[in-house]
Every structure is written in C-alpha cells, then in structure tokens.
C-alpha cells in the first residue's frame, strides 16, 4: 500500500537514511514500496535525549532509520525501557511499554516510535512541561 506524504514548504524528512527537503511550495510524495520515512518533527537529535522516555525513543528511532544495524541499538533500548518500567506504577503506561517492546521484537519500529511518543507525552505531563507539539520542550519554546 503506497504511503502519501503531504509536505509543507521547506519541510525535511529522512528517507532510508537520506535527509530530503521539500522545495518552496507544498508538495506531495507517494512512496510505492516499503521505506523508512521519518518527518522532521519526529526526528530526535542526541542533544534532545534529556529524559527517561526520550532515552527509550532515541534507540528505537535509530533502529528504524538503520534497520540493518538495529542490533547495535537494541541493548540500549532494552536497558532504558527496563529502567523506565521499574519506576512507573501507572498500568496504562506500563501497557504502552509492553506494546513498545512487542513492536520492537516484531521489527515494527515505526509503530514502536508512535507508542514511545505516548511515553514522552505522559512524562512531560507528569513533570509539568507544557509541550504543544514535537518531541522536546526546547523546540516548543524556541
């Protein structure tokens, strides 16, 4: 099933490891086969890894973007997920953690990333960050 991306002017995304930027007008891109695509808003830079949930998101993102080398990032993911789960008591959040683990084990990295966003939202809410969108408070404030 094709993937249709509607792009804003200048919007960047990663396509199979290559950074691609849309031109000065809105655009539509249709991918006819499987590819690793991540929009700019979903890309986390190493310096944005500032909380436990982001320490889970980052290695999953790397597994998604570099699936051939996913094994290099798995141990960090497993460690960080275990640490997170050991201090969380919310049953719904623990369920999301299990879902993330299942997606990673099935190599469904994009689905795992979307579930990780729920952890980030939960964590931001708990520590009082008022993030409207995106992955980091610094982006929302900047």
Backbone as CSV, one residue per row, in Angstrom:
resi,resn,N_x,N_y,N_z,CA_x,CA_y,CA_z,C_x,C_y,C_z
1,UNK,0.840,-1.172,0.000,0.000,0.000,0.000,0.889,1.240,0.000
2,UNK,0.685,2.147,-0.914,1.518,3.342,-1.008,1.370,4.251,0.210
3,UNK,2.443,4.979,0.506,2.450,5.973,1.578,2.460,7.343,0.930
4,UNK,1.485,8.166,1.298,1.374,9.508,0.737,1.799,10.516,1.793
5,UNK,2.805,11.313,1.498,3.281,12.362,2.390,2.904,13.715,1.810
6,UNK,2.194,14.505,2.576,1.916,15.884,2.196,2.939,16.744,2.913
7,UNK,3.722,17.477,2.157,4.850,18.215,2.713,4.631,19.715,2.680
8,UNK,5.013,20.358,3.762,4.973,21.813,3.844,6.188,22.367,3.108
9,UNK,6.141,23.620,2.697,7.326,24.222,2.064,8.533,24.136,3.003
10,UNK,9.625,23.628,2.481,10.867,23.529,3.246,10.928,22.389,4.250
11,UNK,9.850,21.613,4.384,9.828,20.526,5.362,10.875,19.472,5.002
12,UNK,11.574,19.006,6.022,12.578,17.962,5.832,12.070,16.642,6.390
13,UNK,12.595,15.571,5.825,12.303,14.242,6.326,13.475,13.340,5.949
14,UNK,13.526,12.200,6.613,14.566,11.217,6.327,13.907,10.085,5.557
15,UNK,14.519,9.711,4.450,14.034,8.626,3.605,15.170,7.634,3.438
16,UNK,15.029,6.470,4.072,16.077,5.440,4.026,17.458,5.999,4.344
17,UNK,17.518,6.856,5.350,18.793,7.393,5.811,19.222,8.684,5.147
18,UNK,18.575,9.074,4.072,18.941,10.317,3.377,18.015,11.447,3.833
19,UNK,18.591,12.590,4.158,17.788,13.755,4.515,17.312,14.416,3.219
20,UNK,15.997,14.591,3.116,15.384,15.178,1.933,14.607,16.410,2.387
21,UNK,14.660,17.468,1.583,13.931,18.687,1.923,13.014,19.057,0.774
22,UNK,11.779,19.396,1.124,10.819,19.852,0.136,11.226,21.247,-0.354
23,UNK,10.796,21.593,-1.535,11.083,22.909,-2.107,10.278,24.016,-1.454
24,UNK,10.084,25.095,-2.176,9.444,26.278,-1.605,7.916,26.260,-1.692
25,UNK,7.348,25.167,-2.175,5.889,25.032,-2.258,5.457,23.742,-1.583
26,UNK,4.162,23.707,-1.245,3.632,22.457,-0.705,3.837,21.363,-1.746
27,UNK,4.064,20.167,-1.263,4.282,19.071,-2.183,3.708,17.780,-1.650
28,UNK,3.529,16.839,-2.542,3.034,15.521,-2.180,4.006,14.502,-2.747
29,UNK,4.357,13.555,-1.915,5.268,12.486,-2.302,4.545,11.169,-2.052
30,UNK,4.544,10.289,-3.026,3.908,8.989,-2.871,4.999,7.926,-2.989
31,UNK,5.160,7.161,-1.920,6.129,6.066,-1.921,5.387,4.782,-2.249
32,UNK,5.822,4.098,-3.273,5.113,2.914,-3.752,5.544,1.622,-3.067
33,UNK,6.692,1.634,-2.382,7.130,0.429,-1.693,7.601,0.778,-0.287
34,UNK,7.962,-0.237,0.471,8.366,-0.042,1.865,9.645,0.774,1.942
35,UNK,9.633,1.757,2.827,10.796,2.601,3.050,10.732,3.142,4.468
36,UNK,11.878,3.472,5.031,11.927,4.111,6.347,11.826,5.613,6.146
37,UNK,10.706,6.181,6.584,10.447,7.609,6.428,10.155,8.184,7.799
38,UNK,10.814,9.289,8.113,10.584,9.957,9.388,10.562,11.452,9.154
39,UNK,9.461,12.074,9.507,9.323,13.524,9.349,10.230,14.249,10.328
40,UNK,10.563,15.468,9.970,11.446,16.298,10.784,10.955,16.398,12.227
41,UNK,9.664,16.541,12.429,9.121,16.700,13.778,9.311,15.449,14.629
42,UNK,9.525,14.294,13.996,9.705,13.039,14.718,11.167,12.656,14.884
43,UNK,12.063,13.452,14.324,13.493,13.155,14.430,14.020,13.787,15.709
44,UNK,14.658,12.977,16.511,15.240,13.451,17.753,16.755,13.491,17.600
45,UNK,17.327,14.611,17.948,18.781,14.762,17.937,19.327,14.252,19.269
46,UNK,20.573,13.824,19.284,21.186,13.288,20.503,21.095,14.274,21.662
47,UNK,21.239,15.563,21.385,21.182,16.558,22.464,19.771,16.733,23.035
48,UNK,18.759,16.197,22.367,17.386,16.269,22.856,17.027,15.095,23.771
49,UNK,17.945,14.166,23.938,17.702,12.993,24.786,17.956,13.412,26.235
50,UNK,16.926,14.000,26.839,17.077,14.637,28.144,16.192,14.039,29.230
51,UNK,15.507,12.958,28.940,14.612,12.362,29.933,14.538,10.855,29.696
52,UNK,14.053,10.103,30.678,13.963,8.641,30.512,13.167,8.192,29.287
53,UNK,12.024,8.817,29.020,11.233,8.384,27.858,11.963,8.680,26.554
54,UNK,12.704,9.756,26.509,13.474,10.093,25.312,14.658,9.138,25.141
55,UNK,15.152,8.601,26.261,16.211,7.588,26.189,15.674,6.275,25.614
56,UNK,14.384,6.088,25.649,13.757,4.927,25.000,13.520,5.238,23.525
57,UNK,12.998,6.416,23.249,12.658,6.818,21.882,13.880,6.793,20.967
58,UNK,14.994,7.350,21.446,16.160,7.533,20.583,16.696,6.223,19.989
59,UNK,16.956,5.175,20.792,17.445,3.942,20.151,16.416,3.288,19.238
60,UNK,15.121,3.438,19.551,14.096,2.904,18.648,14.152,3.654,17.325
61,UNK,14.297,4.967,17.393,14.412,5.770,16.174,15.626,5.321,15.346
62,UNK,16.736,5.073,16.035,17.935,4.634,15.321,17.728,3.252,14.686
63,UNK,17.020,2.361,15.376,16.721,1.044,14.797,15.873,1.205,13.543
64,UNK,14.927,2.129,13.587,14.056,2.370,12.439,14.836,2.947,11.266
65,UNK,15.692,3.912,11.536,16.432,4.569,10.461,17.572,3.715,9.912
66,UNK,18.093,2.806,10.728,19.227,1.974,10.322,18.930,0.521,10.672
67,UNK,17.888,-0.016,10.056,17.409,-1.350,10.401,18.488,-2.423,10.256
68,UNK,19.383,-2.276,9.308,20.449,-3.260,9.129,21.367,-3.323,10.343
69,UNK,21.454,-2.241,11.090,22.303,-2.185,12.280,21.485,-2.099,13.574
70,UNK,20.238,-2.517,13.531,19.345,-2.402,14.694,19.930,-3.062,15.937
71,UNK,20.655,-4.137,15.762,21.243,-4.836,16.908,22.182,-3.937,17.710
72,UNK,22.773,-2.935,17.066,23.683,-2.011,17.758,22.946,-1.144,18.773
73,UNK,21.661,-0.938,18.580,20.874,-0.042,19.429,19.954,-0.782,20.389
74,UNK,19.801,-2.088,20.189,18.826,-2.845,20.970,19.154,-2.878,22.461
75,UNK,20.389,-3.122,22.828,20.739,-3.227,24.250,20.430,-1.935,25.001
76,UNK,20.725,-0.794,24.376,20.409,0.492,24.995,18.900,0.638,25.164
77,UNK,18.155,0.270,24.150,16.691,0.311,24.231,16.194,-0.557,25.385
78,UNK,16.652,-1.802,25.451,16.177,-2.737,26.476,16.523,-2.231,27.881
79,UNK,17.714,-1.709,28.055,18.126,-1.168,29.346,17.236,-0.001,29.757
80,UNK,17.061,0.943,28.853,16.276,2.143,29.165,14.804,1.822,29.402
81,UNK,14.252,0.885,28.639,12.865,0.501,28.848,12.706,-0.176,30.206
82,UNK,13.634,-1.042,30.562,13.587,-1.711,31.872,13.678,-0.710,33.011
83,UNK,14.581,0.251,32.884,14.719,1.284,33.910,13.410,2.066,34.059
84,UNK,12.831,2.456,32.936,11.586,3.229,32.943,10.469,2.435,33.614
85,UNK,10.339,1.169,33.209,9.266,0.333,33.740,9.427,0.074,35.236
86,UNK,10.653,0.101,35.736,10.879,-0.190,37.151,10.400,0.925,38.076
87,UNK,10.170,2.119,37.535,9.735,3.231,38.384,8.313,3.708,38.077
88,UNK,7.689,3.145,37.078,6.334,3.545,36.691,5.322,2.625,37.364
89,UNK,4.265,3.213,37.892,3.200,2.437,38.531,1.884,2.534,37.767
90,UNK,1.792,3.398,36.794,0.581,3.596,36.009,0.404,2.402,35.063
91,UNK,-0.703,1.674,35.232,-0.933,0.457,34.445,-1.021,0.734,32.949
92,UNK,-1.637,1.852,32.559,-1.753,2.182,31.141,-0.381,2.450,30.525
93,UNK,0.456,3.158,31.253,1.801,3.473,30.756,2.639,2.195,30.684
94,UNK,2.515,1.333,31.689,3.223,0.049,31.639,2.751,-0.780,30.449
95,UNK,1.470,-0.703,30.149,0.935,-1.394,28.969,1.550,-0.860,27.683
96,UNK,1.738,0.459,27.616,2.407,1.053,26.443,3.835,0.548,26.328
97,UNK,4.502,0.393,27.459,5.874,-0.121,27.447,5.913,-1.535,26.871
98,UNK,4.960,-2.359,27.273,4.876,-3.722,26.737,4.599,-3.671,25.236
99,UNK,3.722,-2.776,24.824,3.413,-2.613,23.400,4.668,-2.207,22.625
100,UNK,5.418,-1.278,23.162,6.658,-0.844,22.509,7.598,-2.027,22.356
101,UNK,7.764,-2.787,23.424,8.654,-3.947,23.376,8.201,-4.951,22.317
102,UNK,6.914,-5.205,22.257,6.379,-6.143,21.252,6.652,-5.636,19.830
103,UNK,6.435,-4.346,19.611,6.693,-3.786,18.281,8.169,-3.904,17.919
104,UNK,9.038,-3.615,18.867,10.473,-3.721,18.588,10.844,-5.172,18.278
105,UNK,10.338,-6.097,19.058,10.645,-7.513,18.816,10.146,-7.969,17.442
106,UNK,9.047,-7.370,16.975,8.494,-7.707,15.656,9.121,-6.867,14.544
107,UNK,10.094,-6.042,14.890,10.756,-5.120,13.958,9.777,-4.115,13.341
108,UNK,8.766,-3.780,14.099,7.795,-2.754,13.699,8.213,-1.457,14.383
109,UNK,9.331,-0.917,13.947,9.960,0.202,14.641,9.135,1.488,14.567
110,UNK,8.482,1.737,13.467,7.677,2.951,13.369,6.524,2.908,14.370
111,UNK,5.883,1.768,14.479,4.803,1.628,15.462,5.338,1.804,16.876
112,UNK,6.522,1.275,17.125,7.151,1.445,18.441,7.413,2.926,18.718
113,UNK,7.861,3.655,17.700,8.108,5.092,17.868,6.833,5.838,18.232
114,UNK,5.751,5.518,17.568,4.499,6.211,17.851,4.023,5.899,19.273
115,UNK,4.254,4.694,19.736,3.916,4.359,21.123,4.862,5.076,22.091
116,UNK,6.108,5.237,21.718,7.069,5.979,22.543,6.631,7.428,22.727
117,UNK,6.019,7.992,21.740,5.532,9.379,21.855,4.540,9.498,23.006
118,UNK,3.760,8.448,23.230,2.816,8.455,24.351,3.566,8.505,25.680
119,UNK,4.695,7.792,25.764,5.508,7.849,26.982,6.061,9.252,27.193
120,UNK,6.508,9.860,26.118,7.049,11.224,26.202,5.961,12.186,26.660
121,UNK,4.782,12.068,26.093,3.671,12.935,26.493,3.333,12.737,27.971
122,UNK,3.279,11.486,28.408,2.984,11.178,29.807,4.044,11.790,30.717
123,UNK,5.281,11.576,30.365,6.381,12.088,31.180,6.365,13.619,31.224
124,UNK,6.175,14.256,30.086,6.127,15.722,30.042,4.984,16.247,30.906
125,UNK,3.855,15.570,30.849,2.705,15.973,31.662,3.016,15.825,33.154
126,UNK,3.675,14.743,33.509,3.984,14.478,34.916,4.993,15.469,35.496
127,UNK,5.935,15.906,34.677,6.953,16.830,35.204,6.605,18.282,34.915
128,UNK,5.411,18.496,34.336,4.923,19.849,34.173,5.387,20.589,32.944
129,UNK,5.923,19.872,31.961,6.286,20.540,30.713,5.012,20.798,29.928
130,UNK,4.916,21.956,29.383,3.743,22.326,28.606,4.113,22.297,27.138
131,UNK,4.238,21.100,26.582,4.661,20.939,25.204,3.426,20.818,24.317
132,UNK,3.326,21.710,23.343,2.193,21.714,22.438,2.346,20.624,21.392
133,UNK,3.516,20.531,20.780,3.782,19.513,19.776,5.279,19.306,19.680
134,UNK,5.659,18.264,18.981,7.075,17.990,18.819,7.596,17.158,19.973
135,UNK,8.893,16.891,19.942,9.465,15.969,20.888,10.165,16.629,22.053
136,UNK,10.506,17.886,21.960,11.250,18.478,23.071,10.701,19.834,23.458
137,UNK,10.808,20.108,24.722,10.325,21.394,25.224,11.116,22.542,24.624
138,UNK,12.393,22.307,24.342,13.210,23.376,23.782,12.719,23.779,22.400
139,UNK,12.236,22.831,21.627,11.692,23.172,20.309,10.398,23.959,20.454
140,UNK,9.559,23.579,21.432,8.291,24.278,21.619,8.534,25.698,22.115
141,UNK,9.558,25.875,22.952,9.851,27.199,23.487,10.579,28.069,22.484
142,UNK,11.319,27.429,21.572,12.144,28.171,20.613,11.416,28.508,19.432
